[in-house]
């Protein structure tokens, strides 16, 4: 809430502030039956929101590895920038993490954090320790991406909308992700809006849904 205090000496100044929250699951993986089937690149990122009273500019996110692992690496940019955020606005900063297609990659981990800086702001960081874990992904026909709609041709500097329609088993899951893998060297994901059939009133502004809280 923004309050304005009027005094004889003038108005109280408002200050900028950012919140930085992990917006993706730390569990990624490879197909449990065939490492050459299915995805091996996953979005890892943060949701950055301006919780202050003034616009924040020169926002930069940097992905930092805190340990080594030859099976888990970045593909694309390790540093990304975004447009200024007005008070109350949020944006996503994403990085592309790629898993080597090898059975030796199963159950591997690699620690990381993401730093966010902006003009006049301190350095913000995701909680540490935090790691990426390579799971054995079980292929199931009841989980599917049914449709993807959006332009097939794009022009640099323009903004486009894409819609992913995906489904899970009837009972659902406590945690899930569904997303398009946009390379961060070519695309910037500005906003995300997710709705669900169960619960029907649920919404989300991240690709990661965590019913466990």
C-alpha positions in Angstrom: 0.0 0.0 0.0 1.3 3.5 -0.9 0.6 6.2 1.6 1.2 9.9 1.1 2.0 11.9 4.2 1.3 15.7 3.7 3.3 18.0 6.0 4.0 21.7 6.0 7.5 20.9 5.0 6.5 18.8 1.9 5.7 15.3 0.9 7.5 12.2 2.2 9.8 10.6 -0.4 9.1 7.1 -1.7 11.8 4.6 -2.4 12.4 1.8 -4.8 12.7 -1.8 -3.8 12.8 -5.2 -5.6 11.7 -8.6 -4.6 13.4 -11.5 -6.3 11.7 -14.9 -6.1 12.7 -18.2 -7.8 10.1 -18.9 -10.4 11.1 -22.3 -11.7 11.4 -25.8 -10.2 14.9 -26.9 -9.3 14.1 -30.4 -10.5 14.8 -31.0 -14.2 15.7 -34.3 -16.0 16.0 -36.7 -18.9 13.6 -39.4 -20.1 14.0 -42.4 -17.9 13.9 -44.9 -20.8 15.8 -43.0 -23.5 18.1 -40.0 -22.7 17.8 -39.0 -26.4 14.0 -38.6 -26.2 12.3 -35.6 -24.8 13.7 -32.2 -23.6 17.1 -31.7 -22.2 17.0 -27.9 -21.9 15.0 -26.2 -19.1 14.2 -22.7 -18.0 15.6 -21.6 -14.7 14.8 -18.1 -13.5 13.4 -15.6 -11.1 10.4 -13.3 -10.8 11.5 -9.7 -10.2 8.9 -7.3 -8.8 9.1 -3.6 -7.9 7.6 -3.3 -4.5 8.7 0.3 -4.0 7.3 3.6 -5.0 9.6 4.7 -7.8 10.6 3.2 -11.2 13.6 0.9 -11.1 15.9 0.9 -14.2 19.0 -1.0 -15.5 17.8 -4.3 -14.0 20.3 -7.1 -14.7 20.2 -10.7 -13.7 23.3 -12.9 -13.5 23.3 -16.7 -13.3 26.2 -17.9 -11.0 27.3 -21.5 -10.6 28.4 -22.4 -7.0 29.7 -25.8 -7.9 31.0 -27.8 -10.9 29.3 -30.6 -12.8 30.1 -31.5 -16.4 26.6 -32.8 -17.0 24.7 -29.6 -16.1 25.5 -26.3 -18.0 24.1 -23.1 -19.3 23.1 -22.7 -23.0 22.9 -19.0 -24.0 23.4 -15.9 -21.9 24.5 -16.0 -18.3 23.6 -12.3 -17.9 20.3 -10.8 -19.0 18.7 -7.3 -18.8 15.1 -6.1 -18.8 13.1 -2.9 -19.2 12.6 -0.5 -16.3 9.9 -1.6 -13.8 7.3 0.8 -12.6 5.9 0.5 -9.0 3.9 -2.7 -8.8 5.2 -4.2 -12.0 6.9 -7.6 -12.3 9.0 -9.4 -14.9 10.8 -12.7 -15.4 14.5 -13.3 -15.9 15.2 -16.7 -17.4 18.3 -18.8 -18.2 18.5 -21.9 -20.3 20.0 -24.9 -18.4 21.0 -27.9 -20.5 21.6 -31.5 -19.3 24.0 -33.7 -21.2 22.2 -36.6 -22.8 23.8 -39.4 -20.8 22.6 -42.0 -18.3 25.4 -40.7 -16.1 23.5 -37.4 -15.8 20.7 -39.1 -13.7 20.7 -37.9 -10.1 23.4 -35.3 -10.7 23.2 -31.9 -9.0 24.8 -28.5 -9.4 24.5 -25.6 -7.0 23.7 -22.1 -8.3 22.2 -18.8 -7.4 20.9 -15.8 -9.4 22.0 -12.2 -8.6 19.8 -9.2 -9.6 21.2 -5.6 -9.7 19.6 -2.3 -10.6 20.5 1.4 -10.5 20.5 2.7 -6.9 19.6 -0.8 -5.5 21.7 -3.3 -3.5 22.5 -6.7 -5.0 19.6 -9.1 -4.6 20.2 -12.9 -4.6 18.1 -16.1 -4.6 18.3 -18.2 -1.5 21.5 -20.3 -1.1 22.2 -23.1 -1.0 20.0 -24.0 -3.9 20.7 -26.7 -6.5 19.5 -28.1 -9.8 18.7 -31.8 -9.7 18.5 -34.2 -12.7 15.6 -36.5 -12.2 14.6 -39.6 -14.2 11.5 -38.3 -16.1 8.8 -41.0 -16.5 7.0 -40.8 -19.8 3.3 -41.0 -19.4 0.6 -40.6 -22.1 -1.8 -39.0 -19.6 0.6 -36.0 -19.4 0.7 -34.0 -22.6 1.0 -30.7 -24.3 -2.1 -30.5 -26.5 -1.6 -27.3 -28.4 0.8 -24.4 -28.8 -0.6 -21.3 -30.5 1.3 -18.1 -31.5 3.1 -16.5 -34.4 5.5 -18.6 -36.4 7.4 -15.6 -37.7 8.7 -12.8 -35.4 10.5 -9.5 -35.8 13.2 -8.2 -33.5 11.9 -5.6 -31.1 8.2 -6.7 -31.3 6.1 -8.4 -28.6 4.1 -11.6 -29.1 1.8 -13.8 -27.1 2.0 -17.6 -27.1 -0.5 -20.0 -25.4 0.4 -23.5 -24.2 -2.5 -25.9 -23.5 -1.2 -28.8 -21.4 -2.9 -31.5 -19.3 -2.0 -34.0 -16.6 -3.5 -37.1 -15.1 -7.0 -36.5 -13.5 -5.6 -36.4 -10.0 -3.0 -33.8 -10.9 0.3 -33.3 -9.1 1.6 -31.3 -6.2 4.2 -29.7 -8.4 4.4 -29.2 -12.1 5.8 -27.1 -15.0 4.7 -26.5 -18.5 6.6 -24.1 -20.7 8.0 -23.2 -24.1 11.8 -23.3 -24.2 12.7 -19.8 -25.6 16.5 -19.3 -25.9 17.3 -16.2 -23.8 19.8 -15.0 -26.4 16.9 -14.4 -28.8 13.8 -13.9 -26.6 12.8 -12.2 -23.4 9.8 -13.6 -21.6 7.9 -10.6 -20.2 4.9 -11.9 -18.5 3.3 -15.3 -17.7 -0.4 -16.0 -16.9 -1.5 -19.5 -16.1 -5.0 -20.8 -15.3 -6.0 -24.3 -14.2 -9.1 -26.5 -14.5 -8.4 -27.9 -11.0 -8.7 -25.8 -8.9 -10.7 -23.7 -11.4 -10.0 -20.5 -9.5 -6.3 -20.9 -9.4 -4.0 -18.5 -11.3 -0.2 -18.2 -11.5 2.3 -15.8 -12.8 5.1 -18.3 -13.0 5.7 -21.5 -15.1 6.2 -23.5 -11.9 3.2 -24.5 -9.9 3.8 -25.6 -6.3 0.8 -26.7 -4.4 3.0 -27.6 -1.5 3.6 -23.9 -0.9 
